[in-house]
Amino acid sequence: MTLLALVFLFQGTSDLYSASMPEMAEYFGKGSFSIQLTITLFLVFYGLGQFVWVYFSERYSRKTIFLINIVLFALSSLMASQATSLPVLYAARALQGIAISALNLNAKAMPLEIFSAKDVKIFFSYFALLWGAGGTLAPWMGAYVQQAFGWRMNFVALAVYAAVCLIFAATSLPDARGTRDVRLGTLARDFLVVLGNGGFVSGVVAQACTLSLFLAYNYFMSFYLQDKLHYGPVQFGYFSFCTGISFVAGCLLFRYYVARRDLNKLSLACGAVALALAIVLSLLSVLKPDAIHVITLLVSLIIFCSGVMASENIGITMLYFTDKASVASCLHTALHFVVASILMYVLGLFSSHSLLSFSGFYVALILLFVATNQYCYRRRLMT
């Protein structure tokens, strides 16, 4: 239960304050890009932190790593809540990313060491659903917190949640250690082998595309809805909730069909549908850019398709290196978050509150996903 409670933070850490970004931009006297950069920094350090923690997590007690980084996350959340300048906020978000990278890495590794094979499958089914639920519920809850107490209280809420998790982690987690005594040379060779596999890297890029589809709505639409269309943060929270539920529904559909259909064909079909919807969204952005309910419906259907696409992709990609699971998991998380951070940076540069740029970004992401995922799939069939 403690591990699953931490999963909420992996996606909810950023989404909780997504509704508050316009208010934060006003407070710091900066444009939307400066606030969206807090997301980019978090994702970069979330990704790069994996490379540090994979070594320490294999050599030392996972419980100790958990406790240290829950404390780090709580302190950095309080630091963000008290920030009076953007550099301080950026530093706090970077520290949050470092802490979450350790928690994510070990939350995936520890079940393999303490659960039976059956329980591992059950754990990861809940892991995927709670990851999606974090992105679903966090913007909605954060909107109410921001409306009642202001944007700073969202970071305080994260610190309080982490403090509760710290108590449960200290009292319930076993003192598990990594499964082998890893040397730096061995790790370095494993990293090079995994990175040298084009199919694996292609699959990581595809996964980053599905993550970016999920993230882009919250971080673009927060400004578009509140600044352009003059909706309130709570209304944005409800719109975001709809898109998040769609992702979870897509994951559930994949689970239902996992033993019943050709999953690659299902993913391809979802990619084609998502592309058609994104093209319609582009047309609507020109003809009726204020039709937010129709826009949200179209985005929700695209996100539903991305839930299926993401579920199919991760299974193919991780099967490349069952003998190097820790390194493959580390690189998968690290690289796909770094690629996603670059994609979100590009969106921030070119969106400028333009719905047409946003919809064009969706079209490009879907095309990139289909190309890279199919390459990953074909290469996997050849091995």
Salt bridges, closest charged atoms under 4 A:
GLU58 OE2 - ARG62 NH2 3.52
GLU113 OE2 - ARG62 NH2 2.75
ASP181 OD1 - ARG59 NH1 2.71
ASP190 OD2 - ARG180 NH2 3.77
ASP323 OD2 - LYS324 NZ 3.19
